[in-house]
Amino acid sequence: MSLNDAVAYLGRLLDNESKAWRTALTRDAAICLRWLHSYPGETWQERWQASGAEDRGGQDWVELPLAWLEADRGAQPGDRNHLLSGLLALLCADVIRPGMRWMMTRNNYYLVRGLERRRDPHGIARVRAALSTRSVEPRLARETLTKIAIIMVSKAGVVADITVGDCLQLTHTQREIRAQKGKGVSLAYEVLRSMGQFPTDAPATLRVFTTGGQHSVDQMVDRYQIKCAPVRDLIVDYLRERQPAVDYTTLESIAGTLGRQFWRDLELHHPGIDSLRLEPHVAHAWKERLRTIVRRVKQDDGTMIEVHRPRLNCTAQLITVRAFYLDIAQWAAEDPSRWGGWAVPCPVSAADVSWGKEIKRRKARMDQRTRERLPALAALVTLVNERRKAAQDRLERLLSTPEGEVFTVGGHSFHRLALAHRRNGTWAQSLTGGPRRDFTFEEHEAFWTWATIEVLRHTGIRIEELMELSHHSITQYQLPSTGELVPLLQIAPSKSDEERLLLVSPELADVLSAIVCRVRDSSGTIPLVASYDTMERVWNAPMPLLFQRTFGGERRPLTRTSFRNLLVKALTGLGLTDSAGRPLDYRPHDFRRLFVTDAVLNGLPPHIAQVICGHKHITTTMGYKAVYPVEAIEAHRAFIARRRAVRPSEEYRTPSSEEWEAFLGHFERRKLSLGTCARAFGTGCQHEHACVRCSLLRPDPAQRARLAEIRDNLRDRISEAEREGWLGEIEGLKVSLAGAEAKLAQLDAQAAQARQAVDLGMPSFGEIAAHPTWGQTR
């Protein structure tokens, strides 16, 4: 197409514009065409590529034609605007087709309007109508239309020509350049899909293409970069053999243990190792490294230090390695040609994988965690409910206040902000200062925090079961005897691969009703959303999930991370601490343990709790039961009551005030200058208060100097009595002197014992056994 033909084509394309506007656009487009005509090429697209403008980016390309104009006829005011306007006309007329990367880096403010007037008014009108049914805010609707317009310009054609691959390409381009305006692509895909634009088998969301999905067995093993190829192939074959009997999460865990924690660790510390037969010192060193996790932590001064802590799942990983060796040994007997060469003694003994002590320690940790959180549950529930109501009141008060005005709620005054880029926004700022706040977002978080905690504590379901609750889960059962309708909650199969039905209490019914009312759309139905199973790494079919939200105009289910963040924010400001003084935290699985503990404490039989929780074995349910030792406490109290019943009643009478004063006075009079008198209550002093001589005196180490002074004084008095001939006092003074020296010796012995460690030795079996040795009895 020649220059004149291109200008004439643009003139015919602008017939629906006013004469002045058509003349201006034709003039601006002609300037751009004359600049492109200076470059070689058979088509205008080839000349555009040859100009190098696309390499400059969407913001800096205009510098090239400006330099050309200045060299041709000199720079004039308004040249930049003329070039931008002319290029927009060329884009809308499909004269040139820049790449998506270039289009994502330019200002496309007028692009949608131009395409709607000059290329595909019907298609863009259909997109606008589809967006209006979703109640999307204007800013997000503009971004969505812009993304569709970028595809139309880069790929040519109209809205009806857009494919799934075009949307996916735009997503990848957006990630490559890390565009800040990243919203709108997923929503554009959903809108086009709802319009029937894509085939019926197209995924429900564009995020299906951006998630990793399941890895193959080879990919699981190869990410650990095992050097020994035979061992790598052996681990791959082993995992393939185990794959039909385990789920994806378990298979990935086995691959991580064998690939990273076992063999890759051996290769790093013993380069060149190529056999599963491990020397005793090699196996011992590996197990020691496995029991400890080493982390490098950066200090405040910038230095790095290594922090060592025990690995809690060490026994489980040792069991995996032991099963690896024993499975190969068993398979070697069945198929020697395949597995026989790898059958060697196992470096992990049965004693290394003893679960008894580990289970008891884990049970003690979990019970302590439950006992710390059960008393605080009532405070947590009250707090999240109050925050939900307060957030709802703030939002309602804000919506009833015009933008730019001041309103007061809950004793605090706020200024509703009027943001230019957010029409009908819900942002406000406190008059006392601080960051601006989005009251819609705060109300959203407060509601879902309350709903999450209420459903978890009333049902005791797992977090993955909570994420899969849908509108179909709410069902009912009619009692055959009375005809009464009983509401039930159906829990989809998860960990135990078995579904179960839970009775819906009135409190839980209120929560579920509030959730259903919140997630319904304008048509009164709950939208279908596709959820991603993070454990199995697969996408589930679209379902009317209860825990869903609107994110960037797209309906998405709440994720595990969302639930954890909600719980963390709920505990902010609560001020609860655990036994170690750390801030108390709640995890989703804590509510399952709290549910079982509270149910058993209130009289629910354990086997019924087992059915409600969906446990295969009642021992699992009893492991969740972190009850205080009520049985032992009650039995001990009953034992004391029985003992009191057979004792004389006068022994348990209430003492009189005189008796009580005498009892307290006895202990008050036991304190002496040299220590404490250990005589029993109701007994008098048998030594006429000669405390130095008394064996019941417990000397105080702090009074040793006083006792030594008394000893020296007694020696001086004995010397004086011998000199003066007072023979009658010498015997009494010597008895007192012996008592003082005995007390000093007692204090010295106690001090020496506290400073000196006594070696008890290692007794032999024959010295401590009450029977002959086994060898003697046989």
C-alpha positions, 0 to 999 in steps of 0.5 A: 500500500502506497502512501497516498493509498494509506491516507485515502484508506484512513480517510474512508475509515474516519467517515463517521467522524466530524469533518474537523476531526477527520481532517486532523487525524488524517493529517497526523496519520500522514506525518507518521506514514511519511516518517515510516516511508523513509525506511525500507520495506514492502509493507508498512509493518516491515517499515515499522520494524525497520525503524527500530521504534518497537525496540525503543518501547512504548514511551520513547519511540516518539523520539525517532520521528521527532528527530526526523521531523527536525531534520526534515523541516525543523521542530514545531510546537505540537509535533509530539501530540500529532505523532501520538495521535497519528500512531493511534489512528494507524493502530486502530486502522490495522496499518501497523501491528506492534507486539504485545510487549511494546503495547504494554509499555505505552499509554493506551488511554484512548485505544479502546475508544478508537477501536470501538469507533473505527474497528469493532463497535459491536464486539466492544459493546458486548464486552461492556455489557458483560462487564456491567453484569459483574458489577465491576468498578469502572477502573477495573472495567477500563483495564479489562477493556484495555487488555482486550484492545491490546490483543486486538491491535497486536493480533489484528481482527476484532473481539470475536477473533481473540483466542485462548492463546492470545490471552495466555500470551498476554499473561506471559508478556505481562510477567516478563516485563513485570507490568504494574498494571497487571490486573484485567487479563484474568477478568478479560479471559472470564468475560470472553469465555462467558460470552461464548468466545472460547470452546466449551472445553476451555478452562474456567480460569486463565490461572490454570495455565500459570500453575505448575501442576503435577510433576512426573517422577523423573522431574521429582528426582532430577530437581535434586541433581543426583550425580550417580546415574544408577542410583538416580534411576533406581530411585525413579524406578522405586517411586514408579513402583510405589506410585499406584498405591500412594497419593501425589503428596505422599509420593512427592514426600518420598521423593524429597526424602530419598533424593534430597535428605538421603542420597544427595546429602551422601553425595555432598559429604562423600563424593563419588559414592555409588553404592547403597551399601553404607559403611557404619561410620557413613551411616552414623554420620548421615543419621546425625546430620538428618537429626539436625536442621542447620539454618544460616541467620543474618545478624543485625551487624550483617554477619551470618551464623549457623543455627542448629535445631532438632528435626521434628520429622526425623523418625518419619524420614528414617522410616522412609529410607528403611522402607526403601531398603526393605522394599528392594530386598523383598522385590529382589526375591520376587524379581532378582534380575531387576532388584537383586543387585541393589539388595543390601543391608539396611543402614536404618535399624528397627531401634532407629525408627522406634515410634513409642517415645516420639508419639508420646512427645508429640502427644505431650506437645499437642496436648499442651498446645490445646490446653493453652488455647482452649481457655482463650477460645472464648476471648478470641470468638468475642474479639472477632465478632466485635471487630466484625460488627465494628467494621460493618458499622464503619462501612455503613457510616462511610457509605452514608457520608458524601465524599470529602465529608467528615463522619464519626463512628465508634468514638473516632472521626474520619474523613472520607477521601475523594480519590480521582482514580476510584469512583465511589471509593471507600477510603477514609483517614482518621482526623488524628493522622495515620495511614488511609484505610479501605473500609470495604477491605477491612469489613471483608477481612473481619467477616471472613475471619469471623466466618472461618473461626465459627465454622472451624470451631463448630464442626472440627473439620480440616482446612482442606474440607473447609475450602471445599465447602459448597452450597451443595454441602448444605442439605437436610434429613427428614426424621421418619418418626416425627417428620422434622427436618434436620439440617446437615452439612456434607463433608466431601472426601478428603484425607480419609477418602470418605464423606460424612454428614455433620449435624448443623447446630443453630449457631452454625446455621446462622453462620452458614446463612450469613455466608450464603447471603454474602457470596450470592450475586445479583441473580441470587445464585452462588457463582461457580469458581474453580479451585486449585488443590495445592496437595494434589496440584490439580484444578477442581471443577467449578463449584458454588464454593462458600468461601470465595471472594472477588479479587480483581473482578474475578471470583476466587476461593480463599486459599490456605494462606488467606486463612492463616493470614486472617487468623494472624490478624485476628490475634493482633491486639488480643495480648494472649501468650503461651506458657513460654511467654510468646504471643499465642497463635492459632492454626486452622488445625488447632480448632479441630483439636479444640472441637474434640477436646471440648466435645469429650469434656462435655460428655460426647462419647469418643466413638461418636467424636470419631465418626464426626471427625472422620477418623478411621481409628478411635486411637486417632480421636483419643490422640486429639483429646487433650483433656485434663486428667479429670478421671484421676482428679475425680478418683483422688477426690473420691478417695479423700472423701472416703478416708474422711468418712471413716475418720473421727469427725472432730478431726475435721472441725473448724478451729477456733480463733484461739487455736488458730492464733496459737498455731500461727504463733508456734511458727512465728516463734520458731525463728531464732538468731542462729537459724530455725527451730524444727520442733513440732507443733504442740511441743515445748522446748526440752532444752530450756532454750539452750539452742546451741546444744539442741539437735532440733536447731537448723542453723542458717548458713548466713549466721555462721559468723555469729556461731563462730563468735559464740564458739570463741566466747565459750572457749574464753569462758572455759579458760577463765573458769579453769583459771578461777577454779569455777569447776561447776561451770566448766562441764556446762560450758564444754557441753555448749562448746561441743554443740556449737562446734557440731553446728559449725561442722554441719554447716561446713559439711553442707557447703562442701557437699554443695561444691563437690560432685560425688562419683557414684561409679557404674555398678555392675549387673551382679551388684544390683540384681536381686537374682543370679545372672541369666547365665547362672540360671540356665 
